[in-house]
Amino acid sequence: MVNSNGGVIKIRDVRRVFKDLSGNDTVALEKVSIDINPGEFVSLVGPSGCGKSTLLRLITGLDKANEGELYLDDDKITAPHYERGLVFQNPTLFPWLNVYDNVAAGLKARKIYNEKKEEVAEFIKLVGLEGFEKSYPHQLSGGMAQRVSLARSLVNHPKVLLLDEPLGALDAFTRMQMQDEILRLWKERGTTMVLVTHDVDEAIYLSDRIVIMSPRPGKVEEIIDVKLPRPRQRNYPDFLRLRSKILETLNFAKEIDSYYL
Amino acid sequence: MFNEIVKADINKSSTAEKKKVYFKFIEVLPIIALLIAITLHLVIPNKQSFTTTKYYPTLLKAFIIIYFILLVSSTKVKKIFDILVNKGPLLTVAVILLELWDIVTLKLKLLPLPYFPGPDKVLSTLVSDWSLLGISTLYSLRLLFTGYIIGAILGLITGISTGWNQRANYWIGPLQKIIGPIPATAWIPIALTIFPTSFWASVFIIVLGVWFPVTVMTSSGIANVQNSFFEVAKALGANKRYLIFKVAIPAAFPTIFIGLFMGLGTSFLTLIVSEMLGVKAGLGWYINWAQGWADYSKVYASLIVIGVIFSSIITLLFKVKDKVLVWQRGLIKW
């Protein structure tokens, strides 16, 4: 898929070290290098402690690498920027704003709300929440809240959308619905997507490429191309074959630290 | 949203049952109590040697007429019916207590004078002394609002800066920890010598009393805002100004409101005390002055005025809170 909306992400030899409570170094990421193409959908998969969320925070700019560099197109990533939209597992909607104002928050923060007002309604429509503009977050279901969260990021026309287990808190049925929703938004917008997930099926169903990471120190174990045609069928032999291959690779990771899978 | 559904439901049922006559015996209880009260008041001879007026029986009569009108309309209007059924027992007990007060004071003189005048005497004082009470109330309100507003604004400013900024917290924090806990009224002697007028001395004391709780609650509210709100806002392109005014402050408002509420309570206390000790006007002064003349009916009258005024002010604050915090349910109920 050729798309001008999506940005290129370059991750170059990134190393991130945390100090634990007793002052010892824990290496969360070691020599991680990944290139993500414009408009590509990439998933980061791996056991807990493999540094996939840390990597996502580095791309967001909320955290800084000890060594190595990250780029969006040709700009070095140093701080959060609206070009890199962020969606957490917890929708983190502003509870004091209604749906409309939550979606409008990005435009208002950037002081371009007056020029781009119409887009708020457009994006609320895009995620299928017309009629809920005046509702407050506590009145929404988990799936609806996550839709608002997606619309809130997309209204800024980000080049990259970073998704940190966005569907992790939803029930299985809503989850599958939202996966299709995310695919639809991705196709429509052409945004580059980086998804962190625990769910191998989800990664296969959505991604162009899957980055499998292993823990302690967190590094890239393998990058798998998903060449299945879309729309993908979760019970097709190719899908299942890929699934067991990935699980095998993850099992290898599991041998290193069986407790954390 | 939920409220609207309930309202719509009520409307539907009231149109469907338009012909229905609402009535429950419990609604009639207050009027029975009122009738008994007025009978007892008129029948039992007075023992306290006050010259009695017609104020108390007139008040009871007015209550009876008003309640009777409500009772009649409640047979048709579901809303009034619901209120009367709900408040019926409460009103009945209130009337009984009022009449008990009348009996143990004016009628049987079980409590010593001049400390315990009857309701008729207090009522007549309210009526005859209304101009002085009214002026005193205005003086008190002027002092209260000046002090409260300055104190709340200063409290918000220091609270936001110490909650947001580590350096501000380093310098202002200790000051706040030492000065804050000193009861504001302990400053009265110093305030009276520093400030040119007793009015500004009292403003200073009220400001101190309000400033402390507002600062503490604002500061801790801001400091405890979930970090992910800031992270999301930053990723949406927010600058520092937006993070403070559009994220930190609204997120902390439930806590800030507790500080504003506590500050209001302190301001009532410091207002009355400083008026009793220094200021030559206001309701605190009025109570002190009435006590000097051993005119306790005036003390009770001013207590009633203070109760009504302060309660209304708190109600007002909570109305503002409900407007600002539509997104939140619960918090403190009033």
Contacts between the chains, C-beta under 8 A, distances in Angstrom:
chain1	res1	chain2	res2	distance
A	60	B	231	7.7
A	60	B	235	6.0
A	61	B	234	8.0
A	61	B	235	7.9
A	62	B	231	5.4
A	62	B	234	7.1
A	62	B	235	7.6
A	79	B	234	7.6
A	80	B	231	7.3
A	80	B	234	3.9
A	80	B	235	4.7
A	81	B	235	7.6
A	81	B	237	7.1
A	82	B	235	6.9
A	82	B	236	5.8
A	82	B	237	3.4
A	84	B	235	6.6
A	85	B	235	6.5
A	85	B	236	8.0
A	86	B	231	7.2
A	86	B	232	6.3
A	86	B	235	3.9
A	88	B	228	6.3
A	88	B	232	7.1
A	90	B	228	6.9
A	92	B	226	7.8
A	92	B	228	4.9
A	92	B	229	6.5
A	92	B	231	8.0
A	92	B	232	4.9
A	94	B	229	6.7
A	94	B	247	7.1
A	94	B	250	7.3
A	94	B	251	7.6
A	95	B	251	7.9
A	95	B	327	5.3
A	95	B	328	7.1
A	96	B	250	4.2
A	96	B	251	6.9
A	96	B	253	7.2
A	96	B	325	7.8
A	96	B	327	4.8
A	96	B	328	7.7
A	97	B	250	8.0
A	97	B	327	7.4
A	98	B	327	7.6
A	105	B	233	7.3
A	105	B	236	5.8
A	105	B	246	7.7
A	106	B	236	3.9
A	106	B	237	5.9
A	108	B	242	7.8
A	108	B	246	7.5
A	109	B	233	6.6
A	109	B	236	5.2
A	109	B	237	4.9
A	109	B	238	4.0
A	109	B	239	7.3
A	109	B	242	4.8
A	109	B	246	7.3
A	110	B	236	7.8
A	110	B	237	4.3
A	135	B	1	6.9
A	136	B	326	7.1
A	136	B	327	4.6
A	137	B	327	7.4
A	138	B	327	7.0
A	138	B	328	7.8
A	138	B	329	7.2
A	139	B	1	6.0
A	152	B	236	7.0
A	153	B	235	7.5
A	153	B	236	7.4
A	156	B	236	6.4
A	156	B	237	6.4
